[in-house]
């Protein structure tokens, strides 16, 4: 059986979920993580039906030297690097490992928001880059204990450089449930961005679960967020259906009504949010094309003000 060397950069909820799915498909992925951690680690996944599975992962740690340069020793011939860190960590995390990856190693970004795909392109030196988005749900009950909270679709597609080898693509699509190859991928990422741009900041600001946004007082703001995004996407060459996208946002609000968004959780736990790659990305692209995105800018500023109260 073809068993490519696959590395997962970042051991958060989605990184661990993808790891478990690859292992179930009889693959042997390994983690790249930050800090001084043991070389082997037992991971536990609680499935939707309550059943538990365990597997032992190999860990390769990024360590910072006294000169603040991050280094990491990786196995030879890694064929695929799946990047699952926070959006604001992508560039630095990739810089710490890229020199040890063969030029034939394909890079796959899987994170919230947009923007890092443009930041990392100059680092890749001709390596292939693919992008992905997933609506699978999971949260960490402990550092290495994961609970799956929902199934969902994972969409993957090519962005730049050499294409992902066909055999690797088929392995990935076979391992990740309900995954599909999408060309072009950017429209799907813009659609996911609309959902995040509407739900994440509002739930963080209002300190509420997703379902609360179905209330009439948020309707105009949600519609304005989507309208601005559709206009900006169009300026970048991506055409979206505004009505369908707005309906999709409300569908997600309903389907995840009891859930708390990742940005709500970040604010509740006084962590840096991913606002720059969500509403911030819309604002930046709007500026580039001479457009205004007033509602998204307002949300960006409000979240930044909240962060300023607790981030040093």
KADA-V378906 format. One record per backbone hydrogen bond with DSSP energy under -1.0 kcal/mol. NH is the residue of the N-H (numbers start at 1). CO is the residue of the C=O. E is the energy in kcal/mol with one decimal. If there is no record, write none. Layout:
NH & CO & E
NH & CO & E
This chain:
7 & 80 & -2.9
8 & 30 & -2.8
9 & 82 & -2.9
10 & 32 & -2.1
16 & 12 & -2.6
17 & 13 & -2.2
18 & 14 & -2.7
19 & 15 & -2.0
20 & 16 & -2.5
21 & 17 & -2.0
22 & 18 & -2.4
23 & 19 & -2.6
24 & 20 & -2.2
25 & 21 & -1.1
26 & 23 & -2.1
27 & 22 & -2.2
30 & 6 & -2.0
31 & 58 & -2.6
32 & 8 & -2.7
33 & 60 & -1.9
35 & 62 & -2.2
41 & 57 & -2.0
43 & 55 & -3.4
44 & 144 & -2.3
45 & 53 & -2.7
46 & 146 & -3.0
47 & 51 & -3.3
50 & 47 & -1.9
53 & 45 & -2.1
55 & 43 & -1.9
57 & 41 & -3.3
59 & 39 & -3.0
60 & 31 & -2.1
62 & 33 & -3.5
63 & 71 & -2.7
65 & 69 & -2.2
68 & 65 & -2.0
71 & 63 & -2.7
79 & 5 & -2.4
80 & 5 & -1.6
81 & 106 & -2.7
82 & 7 & -3.1
83 & 108 & -3.3
84 & 9 & -2.8
89 & 86 & -2.0
93 & 89 & -2.5
94 & 90 & -2.5
95 & 91 & -2.2
96 & 92 & -1.4
97 & 94 & -1.1
98 & 94 & -2.4
100 & 97 & -1.9
101 & 98 & -1.5
105 & 102 & -2.0
106 & 79 & -2.5
107 & 128 & -2.7
108 & 81 & -3.0
109 & 130 & -2.3
110 & 83 & -2.8
114 & 277 & -2.7
118 & 115 & -1.4
119 & 115 & -1.6
120 & 116 & -2.6
123 & 120 & -1.8
124 & 121 & -1.2
127 & 124 & -1.6
129 & 160 & -3.1
130 & 107 & -3.0
131 & 157 & -2.7
132 & 109 & -2.1
133 & 155 & -2.1
135 & 153 & -1.9
137 & 150 & -2.6
139 & 147 & -2.2
141 & 145 & -2.6
142 & 145 & -1.6
146 & 44 & -3.1
147 & 139 & -2.7
148 & 46 & -2.7
149 & 137 & -2.4
150 & 137 & -1.6
154 & 178 & -1.8
155 & 133 & -2.8
156 & 180 & -2.5
157 & 131 & -2.3
159 & 129 & -2.5
160 & 129 & -1.9
169 & 165 & -2.5
170 & 166 & -2.4
171 & 167 & -1.9
172 & 168 & -2.3
173 & 169 & -2.6
174 & 170 & -2.0
175 & 171 & -1.4
176 & 172 & -2.2
180 & 154 & -2.4
182 & 156 & -3.5
189 & 185 & -1.6
190 & 186 & -2.5
191 & 187 & -1.9
192 & 188 & -2.0
193 & 189 & -2.2
194 & 190 & -2.0
195 & 191 & -1.4
196 & 192 & -2.4
197 & 193 & -3.1
198 & 194 & -1.7
199 & 195 & -2.5
200 & 196 & -1.8
203 & 199 & -2.2
204 & 200 & -1.8
205 & 201 & -2.8
206 & 202 & -2.7
208 & 203 & -1.6
210 & 259 & -2.9
211 & 257 & -2.1
212 & 209 & -1.3
213 & 210 & -1.9
214 & 211 & -1.8
215 & 212 & -1.6
218 & 215 & -1.8
219 & 216 & -1.4
222 & 218 & -2.5
223 & 219 & -2.5
224 & 220 & -2.4
225 & 221 & -2.3
226 & 222 & -2.1
227 & 223 & -2.5
228 & 224 & -2.5
229 & 225 & -2.1
230 & 226 & -2.8
231 & 227 & -2.1
232 & 228 & -2.3
233 & 229 & -3.0
234 & 230 & -2.2
235 & 231 & -1.7
236 & 232 & -1.3
237 & 234 & -1.4
238 & 233 & -2.9
245 & 241 & -2.5
246 & 242 & -2.5
247 & 243 & -2.5
248 & 244 & -1.9
249 & 245 & -2.2
250 & 246 & -2.0
251 & 247 & -2.0
252 & 248 & -2.3
253 & 249 & -2.2
254 & 250 & -2.1
255 & 251 & -2.8
256 & 252 & -2.3
257 & 254 & -1.3
259 & 256 & -1.8
265 & 261 & -2.2
266 & 262 & -2.3
267 & 263 & -2.6
268 & 264 & -2.6
269 & 265 & -1.9
270 & 267 & -1.5
271 & 266 & -3.4
277 & 274 & -1.1
278 & 275 & -1.1
280 & 275 & -2.9
282 & 278 & -1.4
283 & 279 & -2.2
284 & 280 & -2.4
285 & 281 & -2.5
286 & 282 & -2.1
287 & 283 & -2.2
288 & 284 & -1.9
289 & 285 & -1.3
290 & 287 & -1.5
291 & 286 & -3.2
297 & 293 & -2.6
298 & 294 & -2.3
299 & 295 & -2.1
300 & 296 & -2.4
301 & 297 & -2.6
302 & 298 & -2.3
303 & 299 & -2.4
304 & 300 & -2.3
305 & 301 & -2.1
306 & 302 & -1.8
307 & 303 & -2.7
308 & 304 & -2.2
310 & 307 & -1.7
311 & 307 & -3.1
